[in-house]
Amino acid sequence: MADENTLLNSDLESRYEKYKGIIKNFTLMSDIFMRNVFKKRECLEYVLQVIMKKKDLHVIDQIIQKDYKNLQGHSAVMDCVARDSTGKQFDVEIQQDNEGASPKRARYHSGLMDMNTLNPGQDFEKLPESYVIFITRDDILGYGLPIYHIDRQIKELNEAFQDEAHIIYVNSRKQDDTELGRLMHDLHCKKADEMHSPILAKRMYELKETQKGVELMCHEMEKIYSEGMESGEKRGELKAKKETALSMAEEGMNIQKIARLVKVSEKDVQKWIDENLCAMK
């Protein structure tokens, strides 16, 4: 038992050393690092103040990486949802992947925010003004602008629809000498002393250069590692069930009995059988 514990501790220490090397290369465009930067309210507040061009914007609460569900149970994990002192809601998404920032995903996020805002019986007029903000690595919309504001419009009148649901895309490739451009530059920095914003630089220094911050980041990365291991184990269990079910089907056992014995749904058994037949053709 002692040898086993020693081995486990050695593996953990080895992973932590690898994590420290990875942490050095993190920027605010890195999902795991951004989450821990935005846990400091003043950091999120600064980013929103710059994007919204409102120095007096004050964040009163924020939720990091929350799973929002619709009525059918389909969900999306939002990076950071915040509310300001005037009641406006913001969903701030950092997107490295173009597919993760499609217009329909932005629309879906906007709808999910609305769906998870009102309590049963509340009037629709109580819906707050909302902003879905995608900060993207590339110029997703492709028009060469640093920022895009998207709102619904009455085409015939060329007037705003006034539903107070807004979508903003921020192109982090544009790093010119404007307040927004300097913020985009900061999002791509790996070192605190390279950044323009003292607020973001202070948080980056805490997470990368102090023992407490580095340990926090290592702990966050270990959680992801453990979740991945658990997910892998579940995939392994499912693979074993599939192989068992196919063997039973080859022996002529009916789908209902296979599902009951293997403890999966009849739909899953039928799907596995169909997939196996397709692979054999």
C-alpha positions in Angstrom: 0.0 0.0 0.0 2.9 2.4 0.9 4.5 1.7 -2.5 1.2 2.3 -4.3 0.7 5.7 -2.5 4.3 6.7 -3.3 3.7 5.9 -7.0 0.4 7.9 -7.0 2.1 10.9 -5.4 5.0 10.6 -7.9 2.5 10.6 -10.8 0.7 13.7 -9.4 4.0 15.6 -8.9 5.0 14.7 -12.4 1.7 16.0 -13.8 2.0 19.2 -11.8 5.4 19.9 -13.3 3.9 19.5 -16.8 1.1 21.8 -15.8 3.5 24.5 -14.7 5.1 24.4 -18.2 1.7 24.6 -19.8 0.5 27.5 -17.6 3.4 29.7 -18.7 2.0 29.7 -22.3 -1.6 30.4 -21.2 -3.2 33.7 -22.4 -6.7 35.1 -21.7 -7.8 33.4 -24.9 -7.2 30.1 -23.2 -10.5 28.8 -21.8 -9.2 27.5 -18.4 -7.1 30.6 -17.8 -9.8 33.0 -18.8 -12.2 31.4 -16.3 -9.9 32.0 -13.5 -9.1 35.6 -14.5 -12.9 36.4 -14.7 -13.4 35.0 -11.2 -12.0 38.4 -10.2 -14.9 40.7 -10.7 -12.8 43.8 -11.5 -11.2 41.9 -14.5 -14.6 41.0 -16.1 -15.8 44.5 -15.3 -12.9 46.1 -17.1 -13.4 43.9 -20.2 -17.1 44.9 -20.3 -16.4 48.6 -19.8 -14.1 48.6 -22.8 -16.3 46.6 -25.1 -19.5 48.5 -24.1 -17.7 51.9 -24.0 -19.1 52.5 -20.5 -16.7 53.5 -17.8 -19.5 53.5 -15.2 -20.5 49.9 -15.9 -20.4 47.9 -12.6 -20.8 44.1 -12.4 -22.8 43.1 -9.4 -22.6 39.3 -9.9 -21.1 36.8 -12.3 -21.3 33.0 -12.9 -18.4 31.2 -14.5 -19.0 28.1 -16.7 -22.7 27.5 -15.9 -24.6 24.8 -17.8 -27.8 26.4 -19.1 -30.6 24.0 -20.3 -33.6 24.5 -22.6 -37.0 22.9 -22.2 -35.9 19.8 -24.2 -32.9 19.3 -21.9 -30.4 20.4 -24.5 -27.7 22.5 -22.8 -24.8 24.8 -23.4 -22.0 25.7 -21.0 -21.6 29.5 -21.0 -18.2 30.9 -20.2 -19.2 33.8 -18.1 -22.7 35.2 -17.4 -22.9 38.5 -15.6 -25.3 41.2 -14.5 -24.6 44.9 -14.1 -26.0 47.4 -11.7 -28.7 48.4 -14.2 -30.0 44.9 -14.6 -28.5 44.2 -18.0 -27.3 40.6 -18.6 -24.1 39.7 -20.4 -22.8 36.3 -21.7 -19.1 36.7 -22.4 -17.6 33.9 -24.6 -13.9 33.6 -25.5 -13.8 31.5 -28.7 -10.6 30.0 -30.2 -12.6 27.8 -32.6 -14.5 29.3 -35.5 -17.3 26.7 -35.2 -17.9 27.6 -31.6 -18.8 31.2 -32.6 -21.3 30.7 -35.4 -24.2 33.1 -35.7 -26.7 30.4 -34.8 -24.7 29.6 -31.6 -24.9 33.2 -30.6 -28.7 33.1 -31.2 -29.0 30.0 -29.1 -27.0 31.5 -26.3 -29.3 34.6 -26.4 -32.4 32.4 -26.2 -31.0 30.3 -23.3 -30.2 33.4 -21.3 -33.8 34.5 -21.7 -35.2 31.1 -20.9 -33.2 30.9 -17.7 -34.0 34.4 -16.5 -37.7 34.6 -15.8 -39.3 32.8 -13.0 -42.6 30.8 -13.5 -45.5 33.3 -13.9 -43.3 36.3 -14.6 -44.3 38.6 -17.5 -42.2 38.6 -20.6 -41.8 42.4 -20.2 -39.6 41.6 -17.2 -36.9 40.2 -19.5 -33.7 42.2 -19.0 -31.7 43.8 -21.8 -29.1 41.2 -22.8 -25.8 41.0 -24.6 -24.1 37.9 -26.0 -20.5 38.8 -26.6 -18.2 36.6 -28.6 -14.5 37.5 -28.4 -13.0 35.5 -31.3 -9.5 34.6 -32.3 -10.3 35.2 -35.9 -12.5 37.6 -37.8 -15.5 35.2 -37.9 -17.8 37.5 -39.9 -15.0 38.4 -42.3 -15.6 42.2 -42.9 -12.3 43.3 -41.3 -13.9 45.3 -38.5 -12.7 45.3 -34.9 -16.2 44.9 -33.5 -19.7 44.1 -34.8 -23.0 45.0 -33.2 -25.9 42.8 -34.3 -29.6 43.7 -33.5 -32.9 42.7 -34.9 -34.4 45.3 -37.3 -37.8 46.1 -39.0 -36.6 45.9 -42.6 -39.4 48.0 -44.1 -38.7 50.9 -41.8 -35.0 50.5 -41.2 -35.8 50.8 -37.5 -34.7 48.8 -34.5 -37.0 46.0 -33.3 -36.5 47.0 -29.7 -36.4 43.5 -28.2 -33.3 44.5 -26.3 -31.5 41.3 -27.3 -28.0 42.2 -28.6 -25.2 40.2 -30.1 -21.6 41.5 -30.3 -18.6 40.0 -32.0 -15.2 41.3 -31.1 -12.3 40.5 -33.5 -9.2 39.9 -31.4 -7.0 40.0 -34.5 -7.5 43.8 -34.5 -4.9 45.1 -32.0 -4.5 48.7 -33.0 -3.8 51.7 -30.7 -7.3 52.1 -29.4 -8.7 51.1 -26.0 -10.4 48.1 -27.6 -7.3 47.2 -29.7 -5.1 47.4 -26.5 -7.5 45.1 -24.7 -7.3 42.6 -27.6 -3.5 42.8 -27.4 -3.7 42.0 -23.7 -5.9 38.9 -24.3 -3.1 37.4 -26.4 -0.2 38.2 -23.9 1.6 35.4 -22.0 3.3 37.7 -19.5 1.9 40.3 -17.2 4.6 42.8 -18.0 3.6 42.8 -21.7 0.0 44.0 -20.9 -1.4 47.5 -21.1 -4.1 47.0 -18.5 -2.8 47.0 -14.9 -6.0 45.2 -13.8 -5.6 42.3 -16.1 -1.8 42.3 -15.6 -2.2 42.0 -11.8 -4.4 39.0 -12.2 -2.1 37.3 -14.7 0.8 37.8 -12.4 -1.1 36.3 -9.5 -2.0 33.2 -11.5 1.4 32.7 -13.1 4.0 34.1 -10.8 2.8 33.5 -7.3 2.8 30.1 -5.5 -0.8 30.4 -4.6 -1.9 31.2 -8.1 0.2 28.5 -9.7 -1.2 25.9 -7.3 -4.7 27.1 -8.1 -4.1 26.6 -11.8 -2.5 23.2 -11.3 -5.5 22.2 -9.2 -7.9 23.3 -12.0 -5.9 21.4 -14.6 -5.8 18.3 -12.3 -9.7 18.4 -12.1 -9.9 18.4 -15.9 -7.4 15.5 -16.0 -9.5 13.5 -13.5 -12.7 14.2 -15.4 -11.1 13.0 -18.6 -10.0 9.8 -16.9 -13.5 9.2 -15.6 -15.0 9.9 -19.0 -12.5 7.5 -20.5 -13.6 4.8 -18.0 -17.3 5.4 -18.9 -16.4 5.1 -22.6 -14.7 1.8 -21.9 -17.7 0.5 -20.0 -20.0 1.4 -22.9 -17.7 -0.3 -25.4 -17.8 -3.5 -23.3 -21.6 -3.4 -23.2 -21.7 -2.9 -27.0 -19.5 -5.9 -27.6 -21.6 -8.0 -25.3 -24.8 -6.9 -26.9 -23.5 -7.7 -30.4 -22.4 -11.2 -29.3 -25.8 -11.9 -27.8 -27.5 -10.7 -31.0 -25.3 -13.1 -33.1 -26.5 -15.9 -30.9 -30.1 -15.0 -31.9 -31.2 -13.3 -28.6 -34.0 -10.8 -29.1 -33.4 -7.0 -28.6 -35.6 -6.7 -25.5 -33.7 -9.4 -23.6 -30.3 -8.0 -24.6 -31.3 -4.6 -23.4 -32.5 -6.0 -20.1 -29.4 -8.1 -19.5 -26.8 -5.5 -20.6 -28.7 -2.7 -18.9 -29.0 -0.3 -21.8 -32.0 0.9 -23.8 -33.5 -1.1 -26.7 -32.8 1.9 -28.9 -29.1 1.7 -28.2 -29.0 -2.1 -28.9 -30.8 -1.6 -32.2 -28.4 1.2 -33.1 -25.4 -1.0 -32.4 -26.8 -3.8 -34.5 -27.6 -1.5 -37.4 -24.1 0.1 -37.2 -22.5 -3.4 -37.2 -24.6 -4.5 -40.2 -23.5 -1.4 -42.1 -19.9 -2.0 -41.3 -20.2 -5.6 -42.6 -21.7 -4.5 -46.0 
